[in-house]
Amino acid sequence: MVLRIFGWSFAVSAAALVTAFLYGGMTAFVLVLILGILEVSLSFDNAVVNATVLERMSAFWQQIFLTIGILIAVFGMRLVFPLLIVGITANLGPIEAINLALEKGDPTQPGTYGYLLDQAHPQIAAFGGMFLLLLFLDYIFEDRDITWLSWLERPLARIGKLDRLSIVVAAVALVLIASFLAEDVGVVLLSGMLGLVTYLAVNGLGALFDEVADGDAAVRSGPSGAAKATGKAGFFLFLYLEVLDAAFSFDGVVGAFAITADPILIALGLGLIGAIFVRSLTVYLVRQGTLAEYIYLEHGAHWAIGALAVILLITVGDIHVNEIITGLVGVALIGAAWLSSLVARRWLATSQGDEGGAGLDVADSPAEKSRT
């Protein structure tokens, strides 16, 4: 199972590392390896959330996500997107942006490719931060039978019954961030609003076309449904996943310039190694039924999303958060959720052995009761 799912990832990673060595020697080899590890560590929560959506898609749309989606992730977000951002912000044509990217220069020096992309960071962070913040808020404001941090999640679910509360909270957060941290208030507000509108549009279209089995209502944490989504519903789930991947990739793409400004190495490390490994991890989680087995994993991933959203939003000003810290926060939250799930599983297995499992539920576990 592992080799079948991750086989292509290992093969492509080896090819990317060989290409890097031929392109720039051992230095390029090491840089691409570091970038690949950075992307995987930053995007583990992305894989968990992707899996929650992917398992609701039909086999056809799952395959589209794993083929065309990879091309978009590798070449679109990790190669074309930075060039597009530099071209728009510096008023450069496509060829000029490519030539500038291929120039060897200090990314801290004005006029270089790395410097121009760094200057566009407030807009990128505001857009991605708002998209992820709304995803997080929609999740924690939803009333759920099983909660992880019950002492916090249950009160939030109660106040989440207020209609459109997530939008109100996100909009207030954007205004405060733009007013107190941003140098260019108008640009940050516009970018943040575009992120908010993009989330609402994709989420709304997904909910509109998602035909849920037996008349079940769609949940609010992104496009969803109990039935396998096909047709238009599958398309909008696919679109949702691609926008979600883009939002997650912002910090990795921008953070990569702290390591190297070479777009070829960034594409090899973030794209061919990082993005493809994240796709394989997503498939593994779906095929193994990991999210059903470790019931708090999805909760931990969404709390990691919330942390990433906050980090992106506070960096619209002069505040810099090291990419390693960003990755460690996500890994720590997901790791804690995994451990909690493991404890709950063991308690449930023990209780079923002692009492035959009659009427037992994870919500009855000591871990759950201690948090109520």
C-alpha atoms as a printed R data frame, in Angstrom:
    type eleno elety resid chain resno       x      y       z
1   ATOM     1    CA   MET     A     1   0.000  0.000   0.000
2   ATOM     2    CA   VAL     A     2   2.697  2.492   1.041
3   ATOM     3    CA   LEU     A     3   4.943  1.754  -1.919
4   ATOM     4    CA   ARG     A     4   2.034  1.848  -4.350
5   ATOM     5    CA   ILE     A     5   0.884  5.274  -3.112
6   ATOM     6    CA   PHE     A     6   4.261  6.879  -2.469
7   ATOM     7    CA   GLY     A     7   6.209  5.122  -5.251
8   ATOM     8    CA   TRP     A     8   5.763  7.957  -7.748
9   ATOM     9    CA   SER     A     9   6.652 10.513  -5.091
10  ATOM    10    CA   PHE     A    10   9.951  8.780  -4.339
11  ATOM    11    CA   ALA     A    11  10.722  8.400  -8.051
12  ATOM    12    CA   VAL     A    12   9.916 12.021  -8.886
13  ATOM    13    CA   SER     A    13  11.850 13.248  -5.842
14  ATOM    14    CA   ALA     A    14  14.915 11.277  -6.941
15  ATOM    15    CA   ALA     A    15  14.605 12.714 -10.456
16  ATOM    16    CA   ALA     A    16  14.246 16.245  -9.041
17  ATOM    17    CA   LEU     A    17  17.344 15.843  -6.885
18  ATOM    18    CA   VAL     A    18  19.376 14.496  -9.817
19  ATOM    19    CA   THR     A    19  18.179 17.400 -11.965
20  ATOM    20    CA   ALA     A    20  19.161 19.839  -9.227
21  ATOM    21    CA   PHE     A    21  22.638 18.301  -8.992
22  ATOM    22    CA   LEU     A    22  23.127 18.555 -12.760
23  ATOM    23    CA   TYR     A    23  21.810 22.104 -12.720
24  ATOM    24    CA   GLY     A    24  23.850 23.517  -9.850
25  ATOM    25    CA   GLY     A    25  25.971 20.846  -8.225
26  ATOM    26    CA   MET     A    26  25.838 19.729  -4.612
27  ATOM    27    CA   THR     A    27  24.709 23.173  -3.423
28  ATOM    28    CA   ALA     A    28  21.592 23.007  -5.592
29  ATOM    29    CA   PHE     A    29  21.019 19.394  -4.495
30  ATOM    30    CA   VAL     A    30  21.003 20.371  -0.813
31  ATOM    31    CA   LEU     A    31  18.823 23.458  -1.398
32  ATOM    32    CA   VAL     A    32  16.176 21.438  -3.271
33  ATOM    33    CA   LEU     A    33  16.178 18.790  -0.534
34  ATOM    34    CA   ILE     A    34  15.674 21.471   2.140
35  ATOM    35    CA   LEU     A    35  12.867 23.089   0.145
36  ATOM    36    CA   GLY     A    36  11.105 19.745  -0.287
37  ATOM    37    CA   ILE     A    37  11.257 18.993   3.432
38  ATOM    38    CA   LEU     A    38  10.068 22.536   4.210
39  ATOM    39    CA   GLU     A    39   7.058 22.179   1.922
40  ATOM    40    CA   VAL     A    40   6.013 18.800   3.335
41  ATOM    41    CA   SER     A    41   6.327 20.011   6.939
42  ATOM    42    CA   LEU     A    42   4.343 23.181   6.207
43  ATOM    43    CA   SER     A    43   1.643 21.338   4.265
44  ATOM    44    CA   PHE     A    44   0.866 18.303   6.430
45  ATOM    45    CA   ASP     A    45  -2.257 20.043   7.714
46  ATOM    46    CA   ASN     A    46  -3.127 20.768   4.093
47  ATOM    47    CA   ALA     A    47  -3.018 17.043   3.334
48  ATOM    48    CA   VAL     A    48  -5.350 16.247   6.238
49  ATOM    49    CA   VAL     A    49  -7.910 18.851   5.170
50  ATOM    50    CA   ASN     A    50  -7.565 17.804   1.514
51  ATOM    51    CA   ALA     A    51  -8.344 14.229   2.552
52  ATOM    52    CA   THR     A    52 -11.589 15.264   4.278
53  ATOM    53    CA   VAL     A    53 -12.777 16.761   0.988
54  ATOM    54    CA   LEU     A    54 -11.233 14.201  -1.373
55  ATOM    55    CA   GLU     A    55 -13.011 11.262   0.291
56  ATOM    56    CA   ARG     A    56 -16.356 12.878  -0.634
57  ATOM    57    CA   MET     A    57 -15.456 13.081  -4.333
58  ATOM    58    CA   SER     A    58 -16.222 10.450  -6.948
59  ATOM    59    CA   ALA     A    59 -13.386  8.285  -8.291
60  ATOM    60    CA   PHE     A    60 -13.314 10.388 -11.477
61  ATOM    61    CA   TRP     A    61 -12.812 13.692  -9.664
62  ATOM    62    CA   GLN     A    62 -10.312 12.145  -7.285
63  ATOM    63    CA   GLN     A    63  -8.290 11.132 -10.337
64  ATOM    64    CA   ILE     A    64  -8.597 14.635 -11.811
65  ATOM    65    CA   PHE     A    65  -7.278 16.100  -8.558
66  ATOM    66    CA   LEU     A    66  -4.354 13.675  -8.556
67  ATOM    67    CA   THR     A    67  -3.404 14.363 -12.199
68  ATOM    68    CA   ILE     A    68  -4.435 17.786 -13.455
69  ATOM    69    CA   GLY     A    69  -4.395 19.065  -9.882
70  ATOM    70    CA   ILE     A    70  -0.731 18.128  -9.534
71  ATOM    71    CA   LEU     A    71   0.150 20.052 -12.691
72  ATOM    72    CA   ILE     A    72  -1.614 23.116 -11.296
73  ATOM    73    CA   ALA     A    73   0.102 22.727  -7.932
74  ATOM    74    CA   VAL     A    74   3.585 22.158  -9.346
75  ATOM    75    CA   PHE     A    75   3.708 24.529 -12.297
76  ATOM    76    CA   GLY     A    76   0.887 26.897 -11.483
77  ATOM    77    CA   MET     A    77   1.469 27.761  -7.841
78  ATOM    78    CA   ARG     A    78   5.176 27.005  -7.432
79  ATOM    79    CA   LEU     A    79   6.468 28.411 -10.738
80  ATOM    80    CA   VAL     A    80   3.937 30.577 -12.587
81  ATOM    81    CA   PHE     A    81   2.337 32.229  -9.535
82  ATOM    82    CA   PRO     A    82   5.534 33.926  -8.239
83  ATOM    83    CA   LEU     A    83   6.320 35.142 -11.784
84  ATOM    84    CA   LEU     A    84   2.788 36.497 -12.111
85  ATOM    85    CA   ILE     A    85   2.976 38.314  -8.779
86  ATOM    86    CA   VAL     A    86   6.338 39.911  -9.648
87  ATOM    87    CA   GLY     A    87   5.095 40.856 -13.107
88  ATOM    88    CA   ILE     A    88   1.949 42.544 -11.786
89  ATOM    89    CA   THR     A    89   3.542 44.380  -8.849
90  ATOM    90    CA   ALA     A    90   6.599 45.535 -10.842
91  ATOM    91    CA   ASN     A    91   4.644 46.195 -14.053
92  ATOM    92    CA   LEU     A    92   6.767 43.745 -16.036
93  ATOM    93    CA   GLY     A    93   5.865 41.644 -19.038
94  ATOM    94    CA   PRO     A    94   6.019 37.825 -18.873
95  ATOM    95    CA   ILE     A    95   9.404 37.596 -20.631
96  ATOM    96    CA   GLU     A    96  10.877 40.368 -18.476
97  ATOM    97    CA   ALA     A    97   9.675 38.628 -15.310
98  ATOM    98    CA   ILE     A    98  11.232 35.317 -16.432
99  ATOM    99    CA   ASN     A    99  14.538 36.981 -17.308
100 ATOM   100    CA   LEU     A   100  14.577 38.753 -13.958
101 ATOM   101    CA   ALA     A   101  13.863 35.478 -12.150
102 ATOM   102    CA   LEU     A   102  16.780 33.759 -13.897
103 ATOM   103    CA   GLU     A   103  19.234 36.472 -12.944
104 ATOM   104    CA   LYS     A   104  21.559 35.544 -10.102
105 ATOM   105    CA   GLY     A   105  21.241 38.276  -7.509
106 ATOM   106    CA   ASP     A   106  20.882 38.985  -3.833
107 ATOM   107    CA   PRO     A   107  17.122 38.758  -3.055
108 ATOM   108    CA   THR     A   108  17.540 41.490  -0.431
109 ATOM   109    CA   GLN     A   109  18.656 44.009  -3.054
110 ATOM   110    CA   PRO     A   110  15.990 46.307  -4.603
111 ATOM   111    CA   GLY     A   111  14.995 45.389  -8.140
112 ATOM   112    CA   THR     A   112  15.785 41.675  -7.861
113 ATOM   113    CA   TYR     A   113  13.171 38.960  -8.320
114 ATOM   114    CA   GLY     A   114  13.294 37.867  -4.683
115 ATOM   115    CA   TYR     A   115  13.043 41.431  -3.429
116 ATOM   116    CA   LEU     A   116  10.000 42.207  -5.601
117 ATOM   117    CA   LEU     A   117   8.209 39.068  -4.477
118 ATOM   118    CA   ASP     A   118   8.961 39.917  -0.852
119 ATOM   119    CA   GLN     A   119   7.493 43.385  -1.416
120 ATOM   120    CA   ALA     A   120   4.270 41.744  -2.582
121 ATOM   121    CA   HIS     A   121   4.051 39.678   0.608
122 ATOM   122    CA   PRO     A   122   1.398 41.891   2.326
123 ATOM   123    CA   GLN     A   123  -1.060 41.335  -0.523
124 ATOM   124    CA   ILE     A   124  -0.326 37.608  -0.684
125 ATOM   125    CA   ALA     A   125  -0.572 37.189   3.093
126 ATOM   126    CA   ALA     A   126  -3.835 39.136   3.318
127 ATOM   127    CA   PHE     A   127  -5.487 37.075   0.575
128 ATOM   128    CA   GLY     A   128  -4.295 33.690   1.837
129 ATOM   129    CA   GLY     A   129  -4.777 34.593   5.485
130 ATOM   130    CA   MET     A   130  -8.405 35.590   5.001
131 ATOM   131    CA   PHE     A   131  -9.210 32.487   2.968
132 ATOM   132    CA   LEU     A   132  -7.742 30.187   5.605
133 ATOM   133    CA   LEU     A   133  -9.220 32.168   8.494
134 ATOM   134    CA   LEU     A   134 -12.740 31.745   7.118
135 ATOM   135    CA   LEU     A   135 -12.136 28.037   6.613
136 ATOM   136    CA   PHE     A   136 -11.019 27.739  10.238
137 ATOM   137    CA   LEU     A   137 -13.870 29.844  11.635
138 ATOM   138    CA   ASP     A   138 -16.512 27.942   9.676
139 ATOM   139    CA   TYR     A   139 -15.168 24.732  11.186
140 ATOM   140    CA   ILE     A   140 -14.945 25.773  14.845
141 ATOM   141    CA   PHE     A   141 -18.304 27.569  14.788
142 ATOM   142    CA   GLU     A   142 -20.003 24.342  13.641
143 ATOM   143    CA   ASP     A   143 -21.774 22.240  16.289
144 ATOM   144    CA   ARG     A   144 -20.238 18.743  16.344
145 ATOM   145    CA   ASP     A   145 -20.990 15.530  18.211
146 ATOM   146    CA   ILE     A   146 -17.282 14.907  18.793
147 ATOM   147    CA   THR     A   147 -14.984 17.711  19.887
148 ATOM   148    CA   TRP     A   148 -11.278 17.721  20.639
149 ATOM   149    CA   LEU     A   149 -10.660 20.840  22.757
150 ATOM   150    CA   SER     A   150 -14.167 20.639  24.181
151 ATOM   151    CA   TRP     A   151 -13.655 23.359  26.797
152 ATOM   152    CA   LEU     A   152 -13.112 25.756  23.868
153 ATOM   153    CA   GLU     A   153 -14.853 24.207  20.875
154 ATOM   154    CA   ARG     A   154 -18.256 23.751  22.520
155 ATOM   155    CA   PRO     A   155 -18.646 27.406  23.614
156 ATOM   156    CA   LEU     A   156 -17.479 28.500  20.159
157 ATOM   157    CA   ALA     A   157 -20.063 26.206  18.564
158 ATOM   158    CA   ARG     A   158 -22.782 27.770  20.721
159 ATOM   159    CA   ILE     A   159 -21.947 31.331  19.699
160 ATOM   160    CA   GLY     A   160 -21.488 30.077  16.142
161 ATOM   161    CA   LYS     A   161 -25.257 29.691  15.901
162 ATOM   162    CA   LEU     A   162 -25.326 33.423  15.166
163 ATOM   163    CA   ASP     A   163 -25.814 33.713  11.430
164 ATOM   164    CA   ARG     A   164 -22.712 34.694   9.387
165 ATOM   165    CA   LEU     A   165 -20.600 35.063  12.516
166 ATOM   166    CA   SER     A   166 -17.482 33.757  10.772
167 ATOM   167    CA   ILE     A   167 -17.739 36.476   8.116
168 ATOM   168    CA   VAL     A   168 -18.190 39.177  10.746
169 ATOM   169    CA   VAL     A   169 -15.207 37.970  12.790
170 ATOM   170    CA   ALA     A   170 -13.010 37.666   9.698
171 ATOM   171    CA   ALA     A   171 -13.973 41.116   8.414
172 ATOM   172    CA   VAL     A   172 -13.298 42.744  11.797
173 ATOM   173    CA   ALA     A   173  -9.936 40.962  11.990
174 ATOM   174    CA   LEU     A   174  -9.027 42.228   8.515
175 ATOM   175    CA   VAL     A   175  -9.893 45.836   9.378
176 ATOM   176    CA   LEU     A   176  -7.858 45.677  12.606
177 ATOM   177    CA   ILE     A   177  -4.862 44.075  10.890
178 ATOM   178    CA   ALA     A   178  -4.936 46.578   8.021
179 ATOM   179    CA   SER     A   179  -5.368 49.557  10.369
180 ATOM   180    CA   PHE     A   180  -2.650 48.707  12.890
181 ATOM   181    CA   LEU     A   181  -0.086 46.606  11.012
182 ATOM   182    CA   ALA     A   182  -0.232 47.360   7.292
183 ATOM   183    CA   GLU     A   183   1.780 50.108   5.656
184 ATOM   184    CA   ASP     A   184  -0.595 50.309   2.705
185 ATOM   185    CA   VAL     A   185  -4.036 49.953   4.275
186 ATOM   186    CA   GLY     A   186  -5.952 50.063   0.996
187 ATOM   187    CA   VAL     A   187  -3.934 47.309  -0.687
188 ATOM   188    CA   VAL     A   188  -4.206 44.973   2.300
189 ATOM   189    CA   LEU     A   189  -7.948 45.588   2.666
190 ATOM   190    CA   LEU     A   190  -8.522 44.914  -1.031
191 ATOM   191    CA   SER     A   191  -6.433 41.740  -1.028
192 ATOM   192    CA   GLY     A   192  -8.098 40.489   2.149
193 ATOM   193    CA   MET     A   193 -11.570 41.143   0.760
194 ATOM   194    CA   LEU     A   194 -10.649 39.249  -2.409
195 ATOM   195    CA   GLY     A   195  -9.620 36.307  -0.230
196 ATOM   196    CA   LEU     A   196 -12.903 36.501   1.659
197 ATOM   197    CA   VAL     A   197 -14.973 36.740  -1.539
198 ATOM   198    CA   THR     A   198 -13.051 33.861  -3.146
199 ATOM   199    CA   TYR     A   199 -13.761 31.592  -0.186
200 ATOM   200    CA   LEU     A   200 -17.451 32.509  -0.098
201 ATOM   201    CA   ALA     A   201 -17.824 32.087  -3.862
202 ATOM   202    CA   VAL     A   202 -16.138 28.685  -4.106
203 ATOM   203    CA   ASN     A   203 -17.744 27.450  -0.889
204 ATOM   204    CA   GLY     A   204 -21.168 28.683  -1.955
205 ATOM   205    CA   LEU     A   205 -20.966 27.172  -5.435
206 ATOM   206    CA   GLY     A   206 -19.824 23.869  -3.967
207 ATOM   207    CA   ALA     A   207 -22.758 23.813  -1.561
208 ATOM   208    CA   LEU     A   208 -25.159 24.816  -4.351
209 ATOM   209    CA   PHE     A   209 -24.288 21.924  -6.632
210 ATOM   210    CA   ASP     A   210 -23.542 19.341  -3.963
211 ATOM   211    CA   GLU     A   211 -26.370 16.814  -3.976
212 ATOM   212    CA   VAL     A   212 -26.358 15.253  -0.544
213 ATOM   213    CA   ALA     A   213 -27.664 11.734  -0.096
214 ATOM   214    CA   ASP     A   214 -30.977 11.245   1.689
215 ATOM   215    CA   GLY     A   215 -31.522 14.978   2.026
216 ATOM   216    CA   ASP     A   216 -28.742 15.462   4.614
217 ATOM   217    CA   ALA     A   217 -27.747 19.106   5.030
218 ATOM   218    CA   ALA     A   218 -24.259 20.084   3.892
219 ATOM   219    CA   VAL     A   219 -21.865 21.027   6.670
220 ATOM   220    CA   ARG     A   220 -20.300 24.468   6.727
221 ATOM   221    CA   SER     A   221 -16.594 23.662   6.769
222 ATOM   222    CA   GLY     A   222 -16.073 23.940   3.031
223 ATOM   223    CA   PRO     A   223 -17.967 22.287   0.178
224 ATOM   224    CA   SER     A   224 -19.158 18.968   1.446
225 ATOM   225    CA   GLY     A   225 -21.713 16.227   1.429
226 ATOM   226    CA   ALA     A   226 -22.302 12.628   2.424
227 ATOM   227    CA   ALA     A   227 -22.676 11.390  -1.154
228 ATOM   228    CA   LYS     A   228 -19.798 11.011  -3.602
229 ATOM   229    CA   ALA     A   229 -19.784 14.286  -5.494
230 ATOM   230    CA   THR     A   230 -20.044 14.050  -9.277
231 ATOM   231    CA   GLY     A   231 -20.659 16.487 -12.109
232 ATOM   232    CA   LYS     A   232 -20.819 20.118 -11.080
233 ATOM   233    CA   ALA     A   233 -20.492 19.232  -7.399
234 ATOM   234    CA   GLY     A   234 -17.290 17.331  -8.111
235 ATOM   235    CA   PHE     A   235 -15.955 20.192 -10.211
236 ATOM   236    CA   PHE     A   236 -16.474 22.735  -7.446
237 ATOM   237    CA   LEU     A   237 -14.950 20.414  -4.871
238 ATOM   238    CA   PHE     A   238 -11.934 20.172  -7.194
239 ATOM   239    CA   LEU     A   239 -11.880 23.957  -7.577
240 ATOM   240    CA   TYR     A   240 -12.138 24.350  -3.800
241 ATOM   241    CA   LEU     A   241  -9.177 22.030  -3.263
242 ATOM   242    CA   GLU     A   242  -7.042 23.935  -5.774
243 ATOM   243    CA   VAL     A   243  -7.792 27.309  -4.154
244 ATOM   244    CA   LEU     A   244  -7.138 25.745  -0.744
245 ATOM   245    CA   ASP     A   245  -3.797 24.427  -1.969
246 ATOM   246    CA   ALA     A   246  -2.958 27.871  -3.290
247 ATOM   247    CA   ALA     A   247  -3.730 29.477   0.058
248 ATOM   248    CA   PHE     A   248  -1.553 26.925   1.844
249 ATOM   249    CA   SER     A   249   1.308 27.363  -0.607
250 ATOM   250    CA   PHE     A   250   1.652 31.135  -0.102
251 ATOM   251    CA   ASP     A   251   3.842 30.878   2.982
252 ATOM   252    CA   GLY     A   252   5.979 28.160   1.427
253 ATOM   253    CA   VAL     A   253   6.543 30.048  -1.840
254 ATOM   254    CA   VAL     A   254   7.425 33.309  -0.123
255 ATOM   255    CA   GLY     A   255   9.422 31.577   2.602
256 ATOM   256    CA   ALA     A   256  11.468 29.719  -0.017
257 ATOM   257    CA   PHE     A   257  13.175 32.977  -0.937
258 ATOM   258    CA   ALA     A   258  14.843 32.980   2.461
259 ATOM   259    CA   ILE     A   259  16.662 29.874   1.173
260 ATOM   260    CA   THR     A   260  17.135 30.610  -2.536
261 ATOM   261    CA   ALA     A   261  15.787 33.015  -5.157
262 ATOM   262    CA   ASP     A   262  16.351 30.599  -8.043
263 ATOM   263    CA   PRO     A   263  12.909 29.767  -9.512
264 ATOM   264    CA   ILE     A   264  14.177 26.480 -10.968
265 ATOM   265    CA   LEU     A   265  15.279 25.209  -7.559
266 ATOM   266    CA   ILE     A   266  12.054 26.451  -5.961
267 ATOM   267    CA   ALA     A   267   9.981 24.614  -8.575
268 ATOM   268    CA   LEU     A   268  11.997 21.415  -8.061
269 ATOM   269    CA   GLY     A   269  11.882 21.566  -4.256
270 ATOM   270    CA   LEU     A   270   8.423 22.958  -3.532
271 ATOM   271    CA   GLY     A   271   6.733 21.485  -6.574
272 ATOM   272    CA   LEU     A   272   8.212 18.211  -7.732
273 ATOM   273    CA   ILE     A   273   9.111 17.036  -4.224
274 ATOM   274    CA   GLY     A   274   6.871 18.908  -1.791
275 ATOM   275    CA   ALA     A   275   3.585 19.194  -3.678
276 ATOM   276    CA   ILE     A   276   3.654 15.628  -5.017
277 ATOM   277    CA   PHE     A   277   4.461 14.171  -1.594
278 ATOM   278    CA   VAL     A   278   1.540 16.130  -0.113
279 ATOM   279    CA   ARG     A   279  -0.731 14.673  -2.826
280 ATOM   280    CA   SER     A   280   0.482 11.151  -2.010
281 ATOM   281    CA   LEU     A   281  -0.060 11.754   1.692
282 ATOM   282    CA   THR     A   282  -3.609 12.931   0.945
283 ATOM   283    CA   VAL     A   283  -4.325  9.728  -0.990
284 ATOM   284    CA   TYR     A   284  -2.811  7.619   1.798
285 ATOM   285    CA   LEU     A   285  -5.076  9.230   4.398
286 ATOM   286    CA   VAL     A   286  -8.136  8.551   2.233
287 ATOM   287    CA   ARG     A   287  -7.256  4.953   1.295
288 ATOM   288    CA   GLN     A   288  -6.299  3.982   4.840
289 ATOM   289    CA   GLY     A   289  -9.383  5.579   6.395
290 ATOM   290    CA   THR     A   290  -7.073  7.461   8.742
291 ATOM   291    CA   LEU     A   291  -9.496 10.294   9.474
292 ATOM   292    CA   ALA     A   292 -12.168  7.868  10.649
293 ATOM   293    CA   GLU     A   293  -9.632  5.934  12.688
294 ATOM   294    CA   TYR     A   294  -8.034  8.973  14.346
295 ATOM   295    CA   ILE     A   295 -11.092 11.055  15.103
296 ATOM   296    CA   TYR     A   296  -9.364 14.225  16.333
297 ATOM   297    CA   LEU     A   297  -6.953 14.513  13.398
298 ATOM   298    CA   GLU     A   298  -9.293 16.737  11.404
299 ATOM   299    CA   HIS     A   299  -9.738 18.992  14.441
300 ATOM   300    CA   GLY     A   300  -5.983 19.339  14.854
301 ATOM   301    CA   ALA     A   301  -5.567 20.166  11.160
302 ATOM   302    CA   HIS     A   302  -8.141 22.960  11.357
303 ATOM   303    CA   TRP     A   303  -6.508 24.416  14.464
304 ATOM   304    CA   ALA     A   304  -3.250 24.341  12.504
305 ATOM   305    CA   ILE     A   305  -5.037 26.181   9.694
306 ATOM   306    CA   GLY     A   306  -6.184 28.798  12.197
307 ATOM   307    CA   ALA     A   307  -2.610 29.224  13.435
308 ATOM   308    CA   LEU     A   308  -1.314 29.586   9.856
309 ATOM   309    CA   ALA     A   309  -4.036 32.139   9.064
310 ATOM   310    CA   VAL     A   310  -3.054 34.242  12.086
311 ATOM   311    CA   ILE     A   311   0.626 34.013  11.147
312 ATOM   312    CA   LEU     A   312  -0.078 35.122   7.576
313 ATOM   313    CA   LEU     A   313  -2.242 38.028   8.703
314 ATOM   314    CA   ILE     A   314   0.217 39.418  11.268
315 ATOM   315    CA   THR     A   315   3.006 39.304   8.693
316 ATOM   316    CA   VAL     A   316   1.276 41.894   6.498
317 ATOM   317    CA   GLY     A   317   3.287 44.385   8.553
318 ATOM   318    CA   ASP     A   318   6.974 44.288   9.440
319 ATOM   319    CA   ILE     A   319   6.542 41.249  11.687
320 ATOM   320    CA   HIS     A   320   8.448 38.217  10.416
321 ATOM   321    CA   VAL     A   321   7.711 34.689  11.593
322 ATOM   322    CA   ASN     A   322  10.335 32.090  10.736
323 ATOM   323    CA   GLU     A   323   9.029 29.391   8.393
324 ATOM   324    CA   ILE     A   324  10.393 26.690  10.686
325 ATOM   325    CA   ILE     A   325   8.188 27.998  13.518
326 ATOM   326    CA   THR     A   326   5.185 28.011  11.182
327 ATOM   327    CA   GLY     A   327   5.795 24.389  10.257
328 ATOM   328    CA   LEU     A   328   6.422 23.282  13.845
329 ATOM   329    CA   VAL     A   329   3.170 24.854  15.079
330 ATOM   330    CA   GLY     A   330   1.166 22.867  12.524
331 ATOM   331    CA   VAL     A   331   3.021 19.626  13.219
332 ATOM   332    CA   ALA     A   332   2.621 20.099  16.994
333 ATOM   333    CA   LEU     A   333  -1.148 20.633  16.768
334 ATOM   334    CA   ILE     A   334  -1.682 17.677  14.451
335 ATOM   335    CA   GLY     A   335   0.629 15.531  16.573
336 ATOM   336    CA   ALA     A   336  -1.344 16.407  19.708
337 ATOM   337    CA   ALA     A   337  -4.603 15.574  17.926
338 ATOM   338    CA   TRP     A   338  -3.155 12.234  16.782
339 ATOM   339    CA   LEU     A   339  -2.080 11.360  20.325
340 ATOM   340    CA   SER     A   340  -5.518 12.285  21.665
341 ATOM   341    CA   SER     A   341  -7.113 10.082  19.009
342 ATOM   342    CA   LEU     A   342  -4.827  7.213  19.963
343 ATOM   343    CA   VAL     A   343  -5.799  7.520  23.640
344 ATOM   344    CA   ALA     A   344  -9.499  7.605  22.721
345 ATOM   345    CA   ARG     A   345  -9.130  4.518  20.515
346 ATOM   346    CA   ARG     A   346  -7.376  2.543  23.231
347 ATOM   347    CA   TRP     A   347  -9.970  3.521  25.832
348 ATOM   348    CA   LEU     A   348 -12.783  2.509  23.504
349 ATOM   349    CA   ALA     A   349 -11.127 -0.824  22.686
350 ATOM   350    CA   THR     A   350 -10.581 -1.550  26.377
351 ATOM   351    CA   SER     A   351 -14.156 -0.610  27.289
352 ATOM   352    CA   GLN     A   352 -15.575 -2.758  24.496
353 ATOM   353    CA   GLY     A   353 -13.518 -5.679  25.735
354 ATOM   354    CA   ASP     A   354 -14.763 -5.210  29.284
355 ATOM   355    CA   GLU     A   355 -18.413 -4.474  28.562
356 ATOM   356    CA   GLY     A   356 -18.999 -5.853  25.100
357 ATOM   357    CA   GLY     A   357 -19.105 -2.366  23.590
358 ATOM   358    CA   ALA     A   358 -22.797 -1.902  24.312
359 ATOM   359    CA   GLY     A   359 -23.738  1.740  24.030
360 ATOM   360    CA   LEU     A   360 -20.126  2.920  24.100
361 ATOM   361    CA   ASP     A   361 -18.969  6.003  22.220
362 ATOM   362    CA   VAL     A   362 -15.805  8.056  22.097
363 ATOM   363    CA   ALA     A   363 -17.776 10.930  23.590
364 ATOM   364    CA   ASP     A   364 -18.035  8.835  26.770
365 ATOM   365    CA   SER     A   365 -14.278  8.504  27.141
366 ATOM   366    CA   PRO     A   366 -12.457 10.033  30.110
367 ATOM   367    CA   ALA     A   367 -10.675 12.383  27.739
368 ATOM   368    CA   GLU     A   368 -13.974 13.728  26.451
369 ATOM   369    CA   LYS     A   369 -15.572 13.942  29.880
370 ATOM   370    CA   SER     A   370 -12.592 15.785  31.342
371 ATOM   371    CA   ARG     A   371 -12.980 18.477  28.732
372 ATOM   372    CA   THR     A   372 -16.682 19.082  29.260
